[in-house]
């Protein structure tokens, strides 16, 4: 029998092999990051929360109106433009509601709301980040002017 013995060289990867693998991993990682786009997903989640909050506020105002023979909270101003600084809703327990719409009648004894919802990205010191107006015909509009991704979040009833 004849045996052939090979002299085995160093075991390992060449520099080119390592660079190719690193390049492939970098391309795959960039594709995954672009496909997942966490910033966009977080913005969509915040907008979904805004839709929910706007509907919650509008439902509470509507229920208040039903329970009070069609009368709205007196602090809701008549306007044609929702996203106006003077139409922002005041936070529950705010130290000062000057220049803001005070809807504390909705949170008294927690009948309609426990507290007024606030914008998920934060709001001003005393404001919620949501605005409310009444049209000349008595329709109520609640909007979220800080919506992201170019969305318009506004509900009228």
C-alpha positions as CSV (number, residue, x, y, z in Angstrom):
1,X,0.0,0.0,0.0
2,X,1.1,3.4,-0.8
3,X,0.1,6.3,1.4
4,X,0.3,9.8,0.2
5,X,0.8,12.4,2.8
6,X,0.1,16.0,2.1
7,X,1.7,18.8,3.8
8,X,-1.3,20.8,5.1
9,X,-0.9,24.5,5.2
10,X,-2.4,27.0,7.7
11,X,-6.0,26.5,8.3
12,X,-8.3,29.5,8.2
13,X,-9.9,32.0,5.8
14,X,-8.1,34.2,3.4
15,X,-8.6,38.0,3.5
16,X,-10.7,37.9,0.4
17,X,-13.1,35.3,1.8
18,X,-13.5,37.4,5.0
19,X,-14.2,40.5,3.0
20,X,-16.7,38.8,0.8
21,X,-18.6,37.5,3.8
22,X,-18.6,40.9,5.5
23,X,-19.8,42.5,2.4
24,X,-22.7,40.0,2.0
25,X,-23.7,40.5,5.7
26,X,-23.6,44.3,5.3
27,X,-25.9,44.1,2.2
28,X,-28.3,41.8,3.9
29,X,-28.4,44.0,7.1
30,X,-29.1,47.1,5.1
31,X,-31.9,45.4,3.2
32,X,-33.5,44.2,6.4
33,X,-33.2,47.6,8.1
34,X,-34.7,49.4,5.1
35,X,-37.5,46.8,4.9
36,X,-38.3,47.0,8.6
37,X,-37.8,50.8,9.0
38,X,-38.4,51.1,12.7
39,X,-38.8,54.9,12.6
40,X,-41.8,54.6,10.2
41,X,-43.4,51.8,12.3
42,X,-43.1,53.9,15.5
43,X,-44.6,56.9,13.7
44,X,-47.5,54.7,12.5
45,X,-48.0,53.4,16.1
46,X,-48.1,57.0,17.4
47,X,-50.6,58.0,14.7
48,X,-52.8,55.0,15.7
49,X,-52.7,56.2,19.3
50,X,-53.7,59.7,18.1
51,X,-56.7,58.3,16.2
52,X,-57.8,56.4,19.3
53,X,-57.4,59.5,21.5
54,X,-59.3,61.8,19.1
55,X,-62.2,59.3,19.0
56,X,-62.1,59.0,22.8
57,X,-62.3,62.8,23.3
58,X,-65.1,63.1,20.7
59,X,-67.1,60.2,22.3
60,X,-66.8,61.8,25.7
61,X,-68.0,65.2,24.4
62,X,-70.9,63.5,22.6
63,X,-71.9,61.5,25.7
64,X,-71.8,64.7,27.8
65,X,-74.0,66.4,25.2
66,X,-76.5,63.5,25.3
67,X,-76.6,63.6,29.1
68,X,-77.0,67.4,29.2
69,X,-80.0,67.8,26.8
70,X,-77.8,68.7,23.8
71,X,-75.6,71.3,25.5
72,X,-71.9,71.1,24.8
73,X,-69.2,72.1,27.3
74,X,-69.3,75.9,27.2
75,X,-65.5,76.2,26.7
76,X,-65.6,74.8,23.1
77,X,-65.3,77.7,20.7
78,X,-66.9,78.1,17.3
79,X,-64.2,78.1,14.6
80,X,-63.6,76.9,11.1
81,X,-60.0,75.8,11.8
82,X,-59.3,73.0,14.2
83,X,-55.5,73.2,14.4
84,X,-55.4,76.7,15.9
85,X,-53.4,77.3,19.0
86,X,-56.3,78.8,20.9
87,X,-58.3,75.5,20.4
88,X,-55.9,73.2,22.2
89,X,-57.4,71.1,25.0
90,X,-56.1,71.6,28.5
91,X,-54.6,68.6,30.3
92,X,-56.3,67.1,33.3
93,X,-54.9,68.7,36.4
94,X,-53.0,71.4,34.5
95,X,-51.8,74.3,36.6
96,X,-53.2,76.9,34.2
97,X,-55.7,76.5,31.3
98,X,-55.5,80.1,30.2
99,X,-55.8,80.2,26.4
100,X,-56.7,76.5,26.2
101,X,-60.1,74.7,26.0
102,X,-61.0,73.4,29.5
103,X,-62.9,70.1,29.2
104,X,-62.6,69.3,32.9
105,X,-66.4,68.8,33.0
106,X,-65.7,65.5,31.2
107,X,-63.4,64.3,34.0
108,X,-65.4,65.3,37.0
109,X,-66.2,62.2,39.0
110,X,-64.7,60.2,36.1
111,X,-68.1,60.0,34.5
112,X,-67.0,60.5,30.9
113,X,-63.2,60.2,31.1
114,X,-60.7,59.5,33.8
115,X,-58.3,62.0,32.3
116,X,-58.0,63.8,29.0
117,X,-55.7,61.8,26.7
118,X,-52.4,63.5,25.6
119,X,-50.4,63.3,22.4
120,X,-47.9,60.4,22.5
121,X,-45.0,62.6,21.6
122,X,-45.7,64.9,24.5
123,X,-47.6,68.1,24.6
124,X,-47.1,71.5,25.9
125,X,-46.9,72.1,29.6
126,X,-50.6,72.5,30.1
127,X,-52.0,71.3,26.8
128,X,-52.8,67.8,25.5
129,X,-51.7,68.3,21.9
130,X,-55.3,67.8,20.7
131,X,-57.6,70.6,19.5
132,X,-61.4,70.9,19.5
133,X,-63.8,73.2,17.7
134,X,-67.5,73.6,17.1
135,X,-68.7,74.6,13.6
136,X,-71.4,77.2,13.0
137,X,-73.9,74.3,12.7
138,X,-72.9,72.7,16.0
139,X,-70.7,69.9,14.7
140,X,-67.7,69.0,16.8
141,X,-64.3,68.4,15.4
142,X,-61.3,67.0,17.3
143,X,-58.0,66.9,15.6
144,X,-54.4,66.0,16.2
145,X,-52.2,68.6,14.5
146,X,-48.9,66.8,15.4
147,X,-49.7,63.7,13.3
148,X,-46.6,62.2,11.6
149,X,-45.9,60.9,8.1
150,X,-48.0,63.6,6.5
151,X,-51.2,62.2,7.9
152,X,-54.2,64.3,8.8
153,X,-56.0,63.1,11.9
154,X,-59.4,64.8,12.4
155,X,-62.8,63.5,13.4
156,X,-66.1,65.4,13.1
157,X,-69.4,64.4,14.5
